[in-house]
Every structure is written in structure tokens, then in C-alpha cells.
Amino acid sequence: GEALYTVFSQVFRMGGVTGFSDAAYAAFKDTPSVWYPTPIFGPILFPVALGNMGGFFMKGFDAYLEKGMPWLFQQALASATFYHFYAHDAEGYVGQTVRGVVKPLGIAFMTLMGADEKESEDDVLFAKVIVGIFMLVMAVVRMPQFLGPSYSPFTALGGMMKSKKSKKVNVAPKSRKNKAKKQ
């Protein structure tokens, strides 16, 4: 029961993130910023905000975010960002870079999954598949039977990066009191 509910809720969320990103992109694609050829904020923030409206309305903005960024916010932000840049940003350097790195793997993955040649080359379809897999895997991993609801791959990555930083070295000059006693 719980696993089935988890799967269907994530499929629904994936549809919301990708659908609202598509809608915002369609609304703003003809009027991008003068600094970047693809609209950025609307297609990313629109699905993130809509996916978190329940928390905002039930708890209020400050209370919802008082203990840090909730998982649903993190998941929606990461998913919407990847989806938007991979699916919509054909002209900008971010989208071209992401596709340049990921697309060869994506074509192989889609072919392995049984997609025909046209489907294997479809950037939007691949981005939806990846976002869906990410959301499903993370929902299962965050179940109490596995790593639990407090787990986030982003805080795990942040913790690894933090531990790799160099240790602080005390470079303060030695106290003059010690020198005075020795003389």
C-alpha cells in the first residue's frame, strides 16, 4: 500500500514539474532576457513554487523554510532545473553543456530501454524519463524501511564537500606573556 502510494505520488509530481516547466517555457520563450537566449526563472521557479504551495499555505513561508529547505523543495528545484535546461535550452551555453555531457549516455540508455531511434534522440522525452526515475528512486530510498525521510542526496553531497575542505590553522602570534616569563 505505502509503496504503491509513493510511486503514484511521484509520477504525479513528475508530471507536475515537467508540465508546469513546459507551460512557463511556452509562455516566456518569445521574450527571453537580453542576457540569456532562453527564459530561466519562470520555467524553473513556477513548478517549484506550485509543488510547494501546500507547505507554504499550511505552515506559512517562514515556518515552512525555518529548518532549511524541505525535501520536496529540493527535489522540485533539482528536477525542474535539470529538465528545463536539458529539454528547453537549445541555444544557451548551460543547456548545450548539459546535453553535450549527458546526451551520449541518454541515447544509449533510451536505446537500452527499447526506444526507437526517434525516441532515443528526443531531449524532452529523455529529460522526463530521468526526472521520473530520480523522483521514484529518491521516494523509495527515503521510505522509513530504507534511509528514512531525513535523507537527502544534496545534504550528503554537501557534507562530503565540507569534509574535504582544509582544516583551520591557528596562525595567531604567540602570547607575549610567555616571552616575558622566559627572559
C-alpha positions as CSV (number, residue, x, y, z in Angstrom):
1,G,0.0,0.0,0.0
2,E,2.6,2.5,1.0
3,A,5.0,1.7,-1.9
4,L,2.1,2.0,-4.4
5,Y,1.1,5.3,-2.9
6,T,4.7,6.5,-3.1
7,V,5.1,5.5,-6.7
8,F,1.8,7.2,-7.9
9,S,2.5,10.4,-5.9
10,Q,5.9,10.7,-7.5
11,V,4.5,10.0,-11.0
12,F,2.0,12.8,-10.3
13,R,4.8,15.1,-9.1
14,M,7.0,14.3,-12.1
15,G,4.1,15.3,-14.4
16,G,3.6,18.5,-12.5
17,V,7.2,19.5,-12.6
18,T,7.7,18.8,-16.3
19,G,4.2,20.1,-17.3
20,F,4.5,23.4,-15.4
21,S,8.0,23.9,-16.7
22,D,6.7,23.3,-20.2
23,A,3.9,25.8,-19.6
24,A,6.1,28.5,-18.3
25,Y,8.6,28.0,-21.1
26,A,5.9,28.3,-23.7
27,A,4.6,31.5,-22.0
28,F,8.1,33.2,-22.0
29,K,10.1,31.6,-24.8
30,D,9.3,34.5,-27.2
31,T,10.6,37.1,-24.7
32,P,13.8,35.9,-23.2
33,S,16.2,38.0,-21.2
34,V,18.7,40.2,-23.0
35,W,21.5,38.3,-21.2
36,Y,20.5,34.7,-22.0
37,P,18.6,33.3,-25.0
38,T,16.3,31.1,-23.0
39,P,14.0,32.1,-20.2
40,I,15.4,30.8,-16.9
41,F,13.5,31.8,-13.8
42,G,9.8,31.1,-14.9
43,P,10.3,27.6,-16.2
44,I,12.2,26.6,-13.0
45,L,10.5,28.5,-10.3
46,F,6.9,28.0,-11.5
47,P,6.9,24.2,-10.9
48,V,9.0,24.6,-7.7
49,A,6.5,27.1,-6.2
50,L,3.4,25.2,-7.3
51,G,4.9,21.9,-6.0
52,N,5.3,23.5,-2.5
53,M,2.1,25.6,-2.2
54,G,0.7,23.1,0.3
55,G,3.6,23.7,2.7
56,F,3.5,27.4,2.1
57,F,-0.2,27.7,2.8
58,M,-0.4,25.2,5.7
59,K,2.7,26.5,7.6
60,G,3.4,29.9,6.2
61,F,6.5,30.8,4.2
62,D,8.8,31.3,7.2
63,A,7.6,28.2,9.1
64,Y,7.9,26.0,6.0
65,L,11.5,27.0,5.5
66,E,12.6,27.6,9.1
67,K,14.5,24.2,9.4
68,G,16.2,24.6,6.0
69,M,14.9,23.7,2.6
70,P,12.4,20.8,2.8
71,W,13.0,17.8,0.6
72,L,10.0,18.4,-1.7
73,F,11.5,21.9,-2.4
74,Q,15.0,20.4,-3.0
75,Q,13.6,17.7,-5.3
76,A,11.4,20.1,-7.3
77,L,14.3,22.6,-7.7
78,A,16.8,20.0,-8.9
79,S,14.3,18.3,-11.2
80,A,12.9,21.4,-12.7
81,T,16.4,22.8,-13.3
82,F,17.7,19.7,-15.0
83,Y,14.5,19.3,-17.0
84,H,14.4,22.9,-18.2
85,F,18.0,23.1,-19.2
86,Y,18.0,19.7,-20.9
87,A,14.6,19.9,-22.6
88,H,14.3,23.6,-23.5
89,D,17.7,25.3,-23.6
90,A,18.9,24.6,-27.1
91,E,20.6,27.9,-27.7
92,G,22.2,28.8,-24.3
93,Y,25.6,27.5,-23.1
94,V,24.1,25.8,-20.0
95,G,21.7,23.6,-22.0
96,Q,24.3,22.9,-24.7
97,T,26.8,21.9,-22.0
98,V,24.4,19.7,-20.1
99,R,23.3,17.9,-23.3
100,G,26.9,17.6,-24.5
101,V,27.8,15.7,-21.4
102,V,24.6,13.7,-20.8
103,K,23.1,13.1,-24.3
104,P,25.5,10.3,-25.4
105,L,24.6,8.4,-22.2
106,G,21.0,9.3,-22.7
107,I,20.9,7.9,-26.2
108,A,22.5,4.6,-25.0
109,F,20.1,4.5,-22.0
110,M,17.0,5.1,-24.1
111,T,18.1,2.5,-26.7
112,L,18.7,0.0,-23.9
113,M,15.2,0.8,-22.6
114,G,13.7,-0.2,-26.0
115,A,13.2,3.3,-27.5
116,D,13.4,3.6,-31.3
117,E,15.9,6.0,-33.0
118,K,13.5,9.0,-32.9
119,E,12.6,8.4,-29.2
120,S,16.3,8.0,-28.3
121,E,17.1,11.4,-29.8
122,D,14.1,13.1,-28.1
123,D,15.6,15.5,-25.5
124,V,12.2,16.2,-23.8
125,L,11.3,12.5,-23.5
126,F,14.7,11.6,-22.1
127,A,14.5,14.5,-19.5
128,K,11.1,13.3,-18.4
129,V,12.4,9.8,-18.0
130,I,15.4,10.9,-15.9
131,V,13.3,13.2,-13.7
132,G,10.8,10.4,-13.2
133,I,13.5,7.9,-12.3
134,F,15.1,10.3,-9.9
135,M,11.9,11.1,-8.2
136,L,10.9,7.5,-7.9
137,V,14.2,6.3,-6.7
138,M,14.5,9.0,-4.1
139,A,11.0,8.4,-2.9
140,V,11.7,4.7,-2.3
141,V,15.1,5.4,-0.7
142,R,13.6,8.0,1.6
143,M,11.0,5.5,2.9
144,P,11.4,4.5,6.6
145,Q,12.4,1.0,5.6
146,F,15.5,2.3,3.8
147,L,17.4,5.5,4.6
148,G,14.4,7.4,6.0
149,P,12.7,10.7,5.4
150,S,15.5,12.8,6.7
151,Y,17.9,11.6,3.9
152,S,18.7,13.9,1.0
153,P,21.4,13.3,-1.6
154,F,22.1,17.0,-1.6
155,T,22.9,17.3,2.1
156,A,25.0,14.1,1.7
157,L,27.0,15.8,-1.2
158,G,27.3,19.0,0.9
159,G,28.7,17.0,3.8
160,M,31.3,15.3,1.6
161,M,32.3,18.7,0.2
162,K,32.5,20.2,3.7
163,S,34.7,17.4,5.0
164,K,37.1,17.8,2.0
165,K,37.9,21.4,3.0
166,S,41.2,22.0,4.7
167,K,41.3,22.3,8.5
168,K,41.7,25.7,10.0
169,V,45.2,26.5,11.1
170,N,45.7,28.9,14.0
171,V,48.2,31.5,12.8
172,A,47.8,33.9,15.7
173,P,51.0,35.2,17.1
174,K,52.2,33.6,20.3
175,S,51.3,35.4,23.5
176,R,53.9,38.0,24.8
177,K,53.3,36.7,28.4
178,N,55.2,33.5,27.7
179,K,58.2,35.5,26.3
180,A,58.3,37.8,29.3
181,K,58.4,34.9,31.7
182,K,61.3,33.2,29.8
183,Q,63.5,36.3,30.0
